[in-house]
Amino acid sequence: MLTVCGLLLSTSFVVLTFILKNSDIGISGFVRIFLFATSGLLTGSIISIVLSARLPSPAALLSKIELLDFWTRTYRREYRWVTVAVYFLIAAIVLFIAALGVLGSNVIN
């Protein structure tokens, strides 16, 4: 997921740079807003992925039950952050496709 987010973030910045560089084309302001929102969502997704991979603090475990509880809590924390990252990524993909659609319709007209 980190690779997909990084590639999509780079692509979003390239399209945004193209739009800002060629401002005489008459691109809608929605495209810029969509691309900035896409960049923000992708950044949030990348941060969530990094937080999900963060190692838990070491703890002294005395029994197998404590060990099982420790790994269950770790799994739940990782699962929660990955779920947030996936939702951010899906929202970013939808916004990116919408931005490209609006950009395409502006260029054609």
NORLIN-V441377 format. One record per backbone hydrogen bond with DSSP energy under -0.5 kcal/mol. CO is the residue of the C=O (numbers start at 0). NH is the residue of the N-H. Records with the same first field share a line. If there is no record, write none. Layout:
# NORLIN-V441377
CO->NH ; NH
This chain:
# NORLIN-V441377
0->4
1->5
2->6
3->7
4->8
5->9
6->10
7->11
8->12
9->13
10->14
11->15
12->16
13->17
14->18
15->19
16->20
17->21
19->22
20->22
21->24
22->25
27->30 ; 31
28->32
29->33
30->34
31->35
32->36
33->37
34->38
35->39
36->40
37->41
38->42
39->43
40->44
41->45
42->46
43->47
44->48
45->49
46->50
47->51
48->52
50->53
58->60
62->66
63->67
64->68
65->69
66->70
67->71
68->72
69->73
70->74
71->75
72->76
73->77
74->78
75->79
76->80
77->81
78->82
79->83
80->84
81->85
82->86
83->87
84->88
85->89
86->90
87->91
88->92
89->93
90->94
91->95
92->96
93->97
94->98
95->99
96->100
97->101
98->102
99->103
100->104
101->105
102->106
103->107
104->108
